[in-house]
């Protein structure tokens, strides 16, 4: 029974791809507006659609293609793993490569985006780093880590030596003795801080 796969629930590929097309198309419109603003020639506000409108189309097509391919491959394979973003990334990257009208660009952009999105999904799909378990108290977790990694002071002093904030037991007496032998100065016990 351990080899039993979890039950896969199919997703709506068309609905998610329409949403994704709208979102990425809006992002493309923003990028197109920025491109239109930064042109050297004075073009009208319609230049967002006429002059740099291809950007909107590429963004929308990439987003829709990625989401449709990812969801459709998950539905067909009945698995939700890192291969789905790989397939979607390859097809979306190929759409970007079509803009250059060469087969190496289509295959290169497809492979590049596929590797990028597969790696992103495989490593957890977040940019913020490792997510902590919300059930575990943060203070208790840090205390456990401190106790788990703690070394005895004798071992630390033996490996690093004394000084630089690391002082073993009996350090004050040894310091007083060294100062008396080397410089002839008697230091009173307990007066180690600077006043």
N, CA, C and O of each residue as an XYZ file, in Angstrom:
780
protein
N       0.805     -1.201      0.000
C       0.000      0.000      0.000
C       0.848      1.266      0.000
O       0.315      2.351     -0.229
N       2.158      1.160      0.250
C       3.026      2.333      0.305
C       3.236      2.925     -1.084
O       3.530      4.114     -1.210
N       3.086      2.096     -2.147
C       3.298      2.588     -3.501
C       2.060      3.264     -4.087
O       2.070      3.669     -5.249
N       1.008      3.390     -3.303
C      -0.232      3.986     -3.775
C      -0.057      5.487     -4.000
O       0.369      6.209     -3.099
N      -0.391      5.955     -5.217
C      -0.245      7.373     -5.544
C      -1.391      8.179     -4.949
O      -2.504      7.673     -4.811
N      -1.120      9.441     -4.595
C      -2.221     10.275     -4.107
C      -3.214     10.562     -5.233
O      -2.860     10.553     -6.412
N      -4.433     10.811     -4.852
C      -5.484     11.068     -5.848
C      -5.268     12.449     -6.451
O      -5.123     13.435     -5.729
N      -5.248     12.514     -7.786
C      -5.064     13.782     -8.494
C      -6.434     14.365     -8.826
O      -7.322     13.658     -9.300
N      -6.590     15.642     -8.577
C      -7.836     16.329     -8.908
C      -7.574     17.225    -10.112
O      -6.709     18.100    -10.071
N      -8.322     17.001    -11.171
C      -8.109     17.754    -12.411
C      -8.408     19.235    -12.200
O      -9.260     19.606    -11.393
N      -7.681     20.080    -12.952
C      -7.856     21.534    -12.870
C      -8.401     22.036    -14.197
O      -8.265     21.373    -15.225
N      -9.008     23.192    -14.169
C      -9.574     23.814    -15.362
C      -8.454     24.519    -16.129
O      -8.012     25.600    -15.739
N      -8.000     23.904    -17.215
C      -6.880     24.447    -17.977
C      -7.272     25.716    -18.726
O      -6.484     26.659    -18.794
N      -8.460     25.752    -19.281
C      -8.887     26.915    -20.065
C      -9.108     28.122    -19.160
O      -8.682     29.229    -19.489
N      -9.763     27.920    -18.035
C     -10.025     29.032    -17.117
C      -8.748     29.636    -16.551
O      -8.605     30.857    -16.489
N      -7.816     28.773    -16.137
C      -6.561     29.298    -15.582
C      -5.717     29.968    -16.654
O      -5.019     30.942    -16.374
N      -5.775     29.450    -17.889
C      -4.979     30.088    -18.950
C      -5.570     31.436    -19.345
O      -4.824     32.344    -19.712
N      -6.889     31.589    -19.278
C      -7.501     32.900    -19.575
C      -7.091     33.913    -18.503
O      -6.729     35.046    -18.820
N      -7.149     33.504    -17.246
C      -6.717     34.408    -16.161
C      -5.250     34.796    -16.327
O      -4.883     35.964    -16.194
N      -4.426     33.807    -16.618
C      -2.996     34.067    -16.788
C      -2.732     34.968    -17.992
O      -1.848     35.823    -17.945
N      -3.486     34.781    -19.059
C      -3.331     35.640    -20.243
C      -3.683     37.077    -19.911
O      -3.000     38.001    -20.352
N      -4.735     37.273    -19.143
C      -5.131     38.631    -18.753
C      -4.071     39.293    -17.864
O      -3.749     40.468    -18.038
N      -3.544     38.535    -16.927
C      -2.549     39.101    -16.006
C      -1.262     39.435    -16.750
O      -0.740     40.542    -16.620
N      -0.748     38.487    -17.526
C       0.502     38.748    -18.240
C       0.305     39.751    -19.364
O       1.235     40.483    -19.701
N      -0.897     39.802    -19.957
C      -1.187     40.834    -20.956
C      -1.176     42.221    -20.329
O      -0.706     43.177    -20.947
N      -1.685     42.338    -19.116
C      -1.635     43.625    -18.397
C      -0.194     44.015    -18.087
O       0.180     45.181    -18.214
N       0.611     43.039    -17.681
C       2.030     43.319    -17.445
C       2.709     43.736    -18.745
O       3.555     44.631    -18.747
N       2.341     43.093    -19.845
C       2.887     43.472    -21.151
C       2.478     44.878    -21.545
O       3.270     45.609    -22.141
N       1.237     45.271    -21.217
C       0.788     46.641    -21.513
C       1.606     47.654    -20.716
O       1.943     48.723    -21.225
N       1.922     47.319    -19.468
C       2.751     48.211    -18.660
C       4.156     48.347    -19.257
O       4.686     49.452    -19.363
N       4.750     47.220    -19.644
C       6.083     47.259    -20.261
C       6.031     48.004    -21.584
O       6.947     48.764    -21.898
N       4.976     47.800    -22.365
C       4.820     48.509    -23.635
C       4.688     50.012    -23.413
O       5.235     50.801    -24.184
N       3.973     50.412    -22.376
C       3.852     51.841    -22.066
C       5.204     52.431    -21.681
O       5.517     53.563    -22.047
N       5.991     51.677    -20.954
C       7.337     52.150    -20.588
C       8.198     52.267    -21.835
O       8.923     53.248    -22.000
N       8.125     51.266    -22.720
C       8.878     51.335    -23.973
C       8.445     52.542    -24.801
O       9.282     53.235    -25.380
N       7.152     52.788    -24.857
C       6.624     53.918    -25.620
C       7.110     55.243    -25.040
O       7.413     56.179    -25.779
N       7.180     55.314    -23.721
C       7.633     56.541    -23.062
C       9.107     56.805    -23.344
O       9.520     57.958    -23.470
N       9.894     55.749    -23.442
C      11.333     55.909    -23.594
C      11.799     56.031    -25.050
O      13.003     56.090    -25.299
N      10.878     56.071    -26.011
C      11.305     56.227    -27.407
C      11.816     57.639    -27.647
O      11.380     58.596    -27.007
N      12.760     57.747    -28.592
C      13.348     59.052    -28.886
C      12.404     59.925    -29.697
O      12.447     61.151    -29.594
N      11.552     59.301    -30.501
C      10.604     60.069    -31.308
C       9.354     60.351    -30.493
O       8.980     59.583    -29.606
N       8.733     61.440    -30.804
C       7.508     61.807    -30.117
C       6.348     61.057    -30.767
O       5.887     61.424    -31.847
N       5.886     60.012    -30.102
C       4.753     59.246    -30.617
C       3.563     59.482    -29.703
O       3.715     59.874    -28.546
N       2.397     59.241    -30.236
C       1.181     59.504    -29.461
C       0.973     58.404    -28.417
O       1.722     57.429    -28.351
N      -0.049     58.590    -27.621
C      -0.369     57.594    -26.598
C      -0.782     56.269    -27.233
O      -0.663     55.218    -26.604
N      -1.264     56.311    -28.464
C      -1.648     55.071    -29.152
C      -0.426     54.255    -29.556
O      -0.561     53.112    -29.995
N       0.763     54.830    -29.412
C       1.988     54.099    -29.720
C       2.169     52.883    -28.828
O       2.890     51.949    -29.180
N       1.518     52.894    -27.678
C       1.550     51.722    -26.798
C       1.005     50.505    -27.531
O       1.490     49.390    -27.338
N      -0.003     50.718    -28.372
C      -0.616     49.608    -29.103
C      -0.049     49.457    -30.508
O       0.078     48.340    -31.009
N       0.298     50.592    -31.159
C       0.730     50.511    -32.544
C       2.232     50.264    -32.677
O       2.647     49.394    -33.442
N       3.028     50.999    -31.961
C       4.478     50.906    -32.133
C       5.090     49.783    -31.284
O       5.889     49.000    -31.799
N       4.740     49.687    -30.012
C       5.312     48.675    -29.123
C       4.268     47.664    -28.666
O       4.436     47.014    -27.634
N       3.200     47.534    -29.430
C       2.120     46.625    -29.053
C       2.496     45.155    -29.135
O       1.845     44.313    -28.516
N       3.537     44.837    -29.892
C       3.986     43.448    -29.966
C       4.395     42.905    -28.611
O       4.282     41.707    -28.353
N       4.868     43.786    -27.750
C       5.254     43.373    -26.397
C       4.042     42.847    -25.638
O       4.130     41.846    -24.927
N       2.915     43.527    -25.794
C       1.690     43.081    -25.118
C       1.312     41.687    -25.604
O       0.972     40.815    -24.804
N       1.374     41.482    -26.906
C       0.995     40.185    -27.482
C       1.931     39.070    -27.014
O       1.477     37.970    -26.700
N       3.229     39.352    -26.968
C       4.186     38.321    -26.551
C       3.978     37.968    -25.081
O       3.968     36.790    -24.724
N       3.812     38.972    -24.229
C       3.575     38.702    -22.809
C       2.303     37.880    -22.623
O       2.307     36.886    -21.896
N       1.223     38.286    -23.272
C      -0.052     37.581    -23.120
C       0.052     36.153    -23.645
O      -0.437     35.216    -23.013
N       0.690     35.989    -24.798
C       0.818     34.650    -25.375
C       1.697     33.755    -24.515
O       1.399     32.574    -24.340
N       2.768     34.305    -23.982
C       3.639     33.496    -23.118
C       2.915     33.054    -21.850
O       2.991     31.888    -21.464
N       2.212     33.984    -21.202
C       1.500     33.637    -19.974
C       0.412     32.613    -20.198
O       0.282     31.651    -19.440
N      -0.372     32.822    -21.247
C      -1.446     31.882    -21.543
C      -0.926     30.519    -21.946
O      -1.461     29.496    -21.519
N       0.120     30.497    -22.771
C       0.700     29.223    -23.212
C       1.285     28.462    -22.037
O       1.077     27.257    -21.899
N       2.018     29.172    -21.190
C       2.628     28.508    -20.029
C       1.562     27.879    -19.137
O       1.648     26.703    -18.784
N       0.575     28.664    -18.784
C      -0.430     28.166    -17.840
C      -1.249     27.032    -18.446
O      -1.552     26.054    -17.763
N      -1.610     27.154    -19.727
C      -2.395     26.094    -20.366
C      -1.582     24.807    -20.463
O      -2.074     23.730    -20.126
N      -0.338     24.921    -20.924
C       0.492     23.720    -21.080
C       0.775     23.066    -19.734
O       0.746     21.841    -19.617
N       1.049     23.883    -18.717
C       1.330     23.327    -17.385
C       0.114     22.594    -16.830
O       0.235     21.474    -16.333
N      -1.043     23.216    -16.913
C      -2.261     22.605    -16.358
C      -2.717     21.414    -17.192
O      -3.128     20.394    -16.639
N      -2.648     21.535    -18.518
C      -3.072     20.426    -19.379
C      -2.156     19.220    -19.203
O      -2.638     18.088    -19.165
N      -0.849     19.435    -19.094
C       0.054     18.296    -18.901
C      -0.171     17.650    -17.533
O      -0.063     16.431    -17.399
N      -0.482     18.453    -16.527
C      -0.795     17.882    -15.216
C      -2.068     17.047    -15.295
O      -2.146     15.969    -14.706
N      -3.056     17.542    -16.016
C      -4.308     16.794    -16.150
C      -4.107     15.508    -16.938
O      -4.653     14.467    -16.573
N      -3.330     15.568    -18.013
C      -3.122     14.377    -18.832
C      -2.266     13.340    -18.114
O      -2.530     12.142    -18.211
N      -1.260     13.785    -17.407
C      -0.356     12.875    -16.705
C      -0.911     12.456    -15.347
O      -0.469     11.462    -14.769
N      -1.878     13.215    -14.842
C      -2.474     12.992    -13.521
C      -1.419     13.022    -12.420
O      -1.467     12.238    -11.472
N      -0.471     13.935    -12.564
C       0.586     14.145    -11.574
C       0.816     15.640    -11.459
O       0.663     16.388    -12.425
N       1.187     16.061    -10.255
C       1.523     17.468    -10.031
C       2.979     17.524     -9.582
O       3.262     17.574     -8.385
N       3.904     17.516    -10.544
C       5.329     17.502    -10.220
C       6.060     18.573    -11.040
O       5.423     19.422    -11.662
N       7.384     18.530    -11.037
C       8.180     19.569    -11.695
C       8.227     19.438    -13.209
O       8.740     20.332    -13.882
N       7.713     18.358    -13.758
C       7.689     18.235    -15.213
C       6.643     19.147    -15.845
O       6.810     19.570    -16.989
N       5.595     19.450    -15.140
C       4.553     20.312    -15.700
C       5.059     21.731    -15.960
O       4.828     22.244    -17.055
N       5.734     22.395    -15.021
C       6.318     23.700    -15.343
C       7.407     23.619    -16.407
O       7.635     24.583    -17.138
N       8.077     22.476    -16.498
C       9.092     22.315    -17.537
C       8.442     22.343    -18.918
O       8.922     23.028    -19.821
N       7.370     21.609    -19.076
C       6.662     21.574    -20.360
C       6.074     22.950    -20.677
O       6.219     23.450    -21.793
N       5.415     23.554    -19.702
C       4.856     24.886    -19.911
C       5.923     25.917    -20.201
O       5.733     26.787    -21.051
N       7.056     25.830    -19.497
C       8.152     26.764    -19.722
C       8.753     26.622    -21.098
O       9.108     27.621    -21.724
N       8.876     25.386    -21.588
C       9.426     25.197    -22.928
C       8.519     25.817    -23.983
O       8.995     26.496    -24.893
N       7.224     25.587    -23.864
C       6.304     26.139    -24.860
C       6.216     27.666    -24.765
O       6.141     28.346    -25.788
N       6.225     28.203    -23.545
C       6.182     29.664    -23.388
C       7.470     30.297    -23.893
O       7.428     31.348    -24.532
N       8.602     29.683    -23.621
C       9.864     30.190    -24.146
C       9.918     30.114    -25.653
O      10.509     30.977    -26.302
N       9.307     29.089    -26.214
C       9.244     28.977    -27.666
C       8.426     30.106    -28.271
O       8.748     30.597    -29.353
N       7.378     30.518    -27.586
C       6.583     31.663    -28.066
C       7.453     32.914    -28.102
O       7.367     33.703    -29.043
N       8.285     33.100    -27.091
C       9.201     34.238    -27.090
C      10.218     34.105    -28.216
O      10.573     35.097    -28.853
N      10.687     32.886    -28.465
C      11.645     32.661    -29.547
C      11.055     32.888    -30.922
O      11.788     33.220    -31.854
N       9.738     32.716    -31.079
C       9.083     32.957    -32.372
C       9.235     34.404    -32.830
O       9.173     34.688    -34.027
N       9.427     35.293    -31.911
C       9.588     36.708    -32.250
C      10.842     36.938    -33.109
O      10.896     37.892    -33.885
N      11.853     36.058    -32.967
C      13.099     36.210    -33.702
C      13.112     35.444    -35.021
O      14.021     35.623    -35.832
N      12.117     34.598    -35.242
C      11.892     33.887    -36.498
C      13.043     32.973    -36.909
O      13.321     32.832    -38.100
N      13.707     32.359    -35.954
C      14.715     31.341    -36.254
C      14.497     30.154    -35.338
O      14.088     30.308    -34.187
N      14.776     28.955    -35.864
C      14.583     27.744    -35.076
C      15.512     27.684    -33.863
O      15.069     27.267    -32.793
N      16.800     28.088    -33.986
C      17.637     28.073    -32.785
C      17.107     28.978    -31.671
O      17.234     28.647    -30.492
N      16.516     30.116    -32.038
C      15.953     31.000    -31.017
C      14.750     30.342    -30.348
O      14.589     30.427    -29.131
N      13.913     29.691    -31.137
C      12.727     29.024    -30.582
C      13.158     27.928    -29.610
O      12.649     27.846    -28.492
N      14.100     27.086    -30.043
C      14.545     25.995    -29.182
C      15.353     26.508    -27.987
O      15.221     25.986    -26.879
N      16.177     27.515    -28.206
C      17.011     28.050    -27.126
C      16.202     28.732    -26.046
O      16.388     28.466    -24.858
N      15.289     29.627    -26.461
C      14.445     30.294    -25.464
C      13.535     29.290    -24.765
O      13.279     29.409    -23.567
N      13.048     28.301    -25.513
C      12.205     27.273    -24.906
C      12.960     26.472    -23.865
O      12.465     26.255    -22.759
N      14.163     26.032    -24.221
C      14.962     25.241    -23.277
C      15.388     26.084    -22.073
O      15.372     25.607    -20.938
N      15.764     27.328    -22.324
C      16.192     28.190    -21.222
C      15.087     28.434    -20.214
O      15.300     28.311    -19.008
N      13.907     28.781    -20.705
C      12.792     29.035    -19.784
C      12.329     27.744    -19.113
O      11.903     27.766    -17.958
N      12.410     26.613    -19.830
C      12.029     25.332    -19.233
C      12.943     24.991    -18.064
O      12.469     24.568    -17.010
N      14.251     25.170    -18.243
C      15.201     24.873    -17.165
C      14.977     25.815    -15.987
O      14.986     25.387    -14.833
N      14.776     27.097    -16.280
C      14.572     28.080    -15.209
C      13.322     27.766    -14.383
O      13.377     27.759    -13.153
N      12.213     27.510    -15.047
C      10.963     27.259    -14.325
C      10.962     25.891    -13.645
O      10.382     25.739    -12.570
N      11.601     24.900    -14.254
C      11.683     23.586    -13.605
C      12.520     23.677    -12.339
O      12.158     23.100    -11.313
N      13.622     24.389    -12.401
C      14.467     24.557    -11.216
C      13.730     25.318    -10.129
O      13.786     24.950     -8.956
N      13.036     26.384    -10.524
C      12.267     27.168     -9.560
C      11.221     26.305     -8.870
O      11.068     26.373     -7.650
N      10.499     25.495     -9.637
C       9.456     24.651     -9.052
C      10.058     23.533     -8.206
O       9.529     23.205     -7.144
N      11.145     22.955     -8.663
C      11.764     21.837     -7.947
C      12.325     22.265     -6.598
O      12.319     21.484     -5.646
N      12.810     23.502     -6.510
C      13.407     23.984     -5.263
C      12.388     24.613     -4.321
O      12.775     25.231     -3.328
N      11.126     24.475     -4.600
C      10.107     24.932     -3.660
C       9.188     26.002     -4.196
O       8.115     26.219     -3.633
N       9.562     26.671     -5.250
C       8.680     27.650     -5.874
C       8.497     28.941     -5.104
O       7.476     29.609     -5.269
N       9.470     29.319     -4.253
C       9.383     30.583     -3.529
C      10.707     31.327     -3.648
O      11.768     30.711     -3.747
N      10.641     32.630     -3.637
C      11.843     33.448     -3.695
C      12.295     33.900     -2.312
O      13.379     34.466     -2.168
N      11.474     33.654     -1.298
C      11.783     34.140      0.047
C      12.640     33.173      0.840
O      13.024     33.493      1.965
N      12.954     32.010      0.303
C      13.799     31.060      1.002
C      12.997     29.993      1.719
O      11.821     29.767      1.433
N      13.656     29.353      2.646
C      13.082     28.221      3.369
C      11.870     28.660      4.176
O      11.939     29.630      4.931
N      10.765     27.950      4.018
C       9.565     28.259      4.791
C       9.546     27.393      6.049
O       9.799     26.189      6.000
N       9.251     28.016      7.138
C       9.246     27.314      8.415
C       7.866     26.703      8.685
O       6.849     27.157      8.161
N       7.869     25.684      9.502
C       6.627     25.017      9.869
C       5.829     25.926     10.799
O       6.339     26.301     11.855
N       4.594     26.295     10.448
C       3.825     27.199     11.305
C       3.400     26.560     12.624
O       3.009     27.268     13.552
N       3.470     25.240     12.722
C       3.074     24.551     13.947
C       4.142     24.629     15.030
O       3.840     24.455     16.211
N       5.386     24.890     14.641
C       6.493     24.888     15.603
C       6.721     26.312     16.112
O       6.777     27.263     15.332
N       6.853     26.439     17.435
C       7.134     27.729     18.038
C       8.555     28.151     17.669
O       9.495     27.370     17.818
N       8.712     29.382     17.191
C      10.014     29.858     16.706
C      11.054     29.915     17.833
O      12.211     29.550     17.626
N      10.652     30.362     19.001
C      11.583     30.436     20.130
C      12.074     29.044     20.523
O      13.266     28.839     20.750
N      11.159     28.104     20.600
C      11.535     26.730     20.962
C      12.438     26.118     19.894
O      13.359     25.370     20.224
N      12.194     26.419     18.632
C      13.027     25.903     17.540
C      14.453     26.441     17.640
O      15.418     25.695     17.471
N      14.581     27.753     17.917
C      15.913     28.349     18.029
C      16.654     27.836     19.261
O      17.863     27.607     19.211
N      15.937     27.657     20.356
C      16.569     27.098     21.551
C      17.075     25.681     21.289
O      18.169     25.315     21.720
N      16.276     24.891     20.581
C      16.703     23.541     20.228
C      17.958     23.588     19.362
O      18.891     22.816     19.585
N      17.990     24.472     18.390
C      19.163     24.579     17.527
C      20.393     25.008     18.315
O      21.489     24.505     18.068
N      20.229     25.930     19.259
C      21.365     26.366     20.071
C      21.908     25.209     20.913
O      23.121     25.017     20.998
N      21.011     24.438     21.535
C      21.452     23.322     22.363
C      22.033     22.205     21.506
O      22.987     21.540     21.908
N      21.469     22.005     20.351
C      21.909     20.943     19.456
C      23.309     21.222     18.913
O      24.080     20.287     18.698
N      23.649     22.481     18.691
C      24.928     22.847     18.090
C      25.965     23.322     19.118
O      27.085     23.669     18.745
N      25.610     23.339     20.380
C      26.497     23.881     21.398
C      27.694     22.965     21.637
O      27.557     21.745     21.722
N      28.885     23.590     21.744
C      30.109     22.863     22.059
C      30.550     23.229     23.461
O      30.253     24.324     23.939
N      31.245     22.341     24.117
C      31.792     22.712     25.427
C      32.847     23.804     25.258
O      33.555     23.829     24.252
N      32.956     24.703     26.232
C      33.898     25.818     26.154
C      35.335     25.313     26.113
O      36.193     25.942     25.492
N      35.607     24.186     26.767
C      36.962     23.642     26.760
C      37.386     23.256     25.344
O      38.533     23.475     24.955
N      36.466     22.687     24.582
C      36.773     22.294     23.204
C      37.014     23.532     22.341
O      37.931     23.542     21.519
N      36.207     24.566     22.518
C      36.370     25.796     21.747
C      37.699     26.463     22.057
O      38.400     26.901     21.144
N      38.056     26.547     23.342
C      39.324     27.161     23.739
C      40.490     26.339     23.216
O      41.495     26.906     22.786
N      40.378     25.007     23.242
C      41.462     24.157     22.763
C      41.677     24.341     21.260
O      42.814     24.313     20.791
N      40.586     24.531     20.498
C      40.716     24.677     19.051
C      41.129     26.080     18.641
O      41.964     26.235     17.750
N      40.561     27.113     19.273
C      40.793     28.489     18.835
C      41.778     29.253     19.702
O      42.394     30.208     19.231
N      41.938     28.868     20.926
C      42.764     29.621     21.854
C      41.943     30.703     22.532
O      40.807     30.972     22.141
N      42.523     31.319     23.546
C      41.798     32.357     24.280
C      41.993     33.701     23.613
O      42.949     33.905     22.864
N      41.087     34.611     23.888
C      41.110     35.945     23.312
C      39.951     36.107     22.348
O      39.200     35.161     22.110
N      39.803     37.294     21.795
C      38.732     37.597     20.831
C      37.356     37.243     21.391
O      36.478     36.821     20.638
N      37.158     37.405     22.680
C      35.861     37.153     23.284
C      35.676     35.727     23.761
O      34.616     35.401     24.296
N      36.669     34.864     23.589
C      36.571     33.473     24.016
C      37.520     33.288     25.190
O      38.738     33.360     25.026
N      36.964     33.050     26.372
C      37.775     32.904     27.580
C      37.328     31.669     28.335
O      36.144     31.496     28.624
N      38.280     30.817     28.650
C      37.986     29.592     29.381
C      37.943     29.842     30.873
O      38.233     30.950     31.326
N      37.587     28.828     31.641
C      37.573     28.967     33.096
C      38.986     29.221     33.618
O      39.945     28.608     33.149
N      39.109     30.123     34.585
C      40.391     30.448     35.175
C      41.209     31.430     34.358
O      42.402     31.605     34.605
N      40.582     32.063     33.400
C      41.314     32.988     32.524
C      41.851     34.187     33.299
O      42.979     34.624     33.069
N      41.036     34.723     34.227
C      41.447     35.912     34.965
C      42.727     35.661     35.761
O      43.623     36.504     35.794
N      42.801     34.491     36.404
C      44.009     34.180     37.173
C      45.227     34.041     36.263
O      46.300     34.551     36.584
N      45.067     33.354     35.127
C      46.180     33.203     34.187
C      46.610     34.547     33.617
O      47.802     34.778     33.418
N      45.665     35.431     33.354
C      45.979     36.763     32.829
C      46.742     37.583     33.869
O      47.744     38.229     33.560
N      46.249     37.543     35.100
C      46.931     38.270     36.171
C      48.374     37.798     36.315
O      49.289     38.607     36.472
N      48.571     36.468     36.260
C      49.914     35.901     36.397
C      50.816     36.320     35.238
O      51.980     36.661     35.452
N      50.287     36.297     34.012
C      51.082     36.726     32.846
C      51.494     38.181     32.950
O      52.645     38.526     32.680
N      50.547     39.047     33.344
C      50.859     40.467     33.479
C      51.907     40.700     34.571
O      52.762     41.573     34.428
N      51.849     39.922     35.666
C      52.815     40.082     36.758
C      54.199     39.638     36.291
O      55.190     40.310     36.577
N      54.281     38.501     35.570
C      55.569     37.989     35.105
C      56.189     38.883     34.030
O      57.382     39.182     34.074
N      55.374     39.302     33.075
C      55.913     40.011     31.920
C      56.177     41.487     32.206
O      57.216     42.014     31.807
N      55.248     42.165     32.893
C      55.353     43.612     33.081
C      55.551     44.034     34.535
O      55.835     45.200     34.812
N      55.405     43.113     35.440
C      55.544     43.445     36.848
C      54.371     44.246     37.389
O      54.530     44.975     38.368
N      53.213     44.132     36.788
C      52.023     44.871     37.191
C      51.107     43.934     37.946
O      50.829     42.825     37.489
N      50.633     44.379     39.110
C      49.671     43.602     39.884
C      48.271     44.110     39.577
O      47.958     45.268     39.851
N      47.436     43.267     39.018
C      46.062     43.639     38.688
C      45.161     43.092     39.775
O      45.240     41.919     40.140
N      44.295     43.970     40.292
C      43.374     43.551     41.352
C      42.329     42.609     40.772
O      41.879     42.822     39.645
N      41.927     41.571     41.508
C      40.897     40.651     40.998
C      39.572     41.371     40.789
O      39.176     42.219     41.589
N      38.886     41.017     39.690
C      37.571     41.582     39.413
C      37.594     42.954     38.782
O      36.529     43.543     38.600
N      38.738     43.491     38.440
C      38.823     44.826     37.816
C      39.244     44.708     36.353
O      40.202     45.355     35.930
N      38.542     43.897     35.590
C      38.952     43.686     34.210
C      38.314     44.661     33.234
O      38.863     44.893     32.157
N      37.149     45.249     33.588
C      36.498     46.182     32.672
C      37.207     47.518     32.700
O      37.803     47.919     33.700
N      37.120     48.197     31.553
C      37.691     49.546     31.487
C      36.713     50.512     32.126
O      35.504     50.390     31.930
N      37.226     51.481     32.898
C      36.328     52.416     33.546
C      36.362     53.743     32.858
O      35.662     54.669     33.267
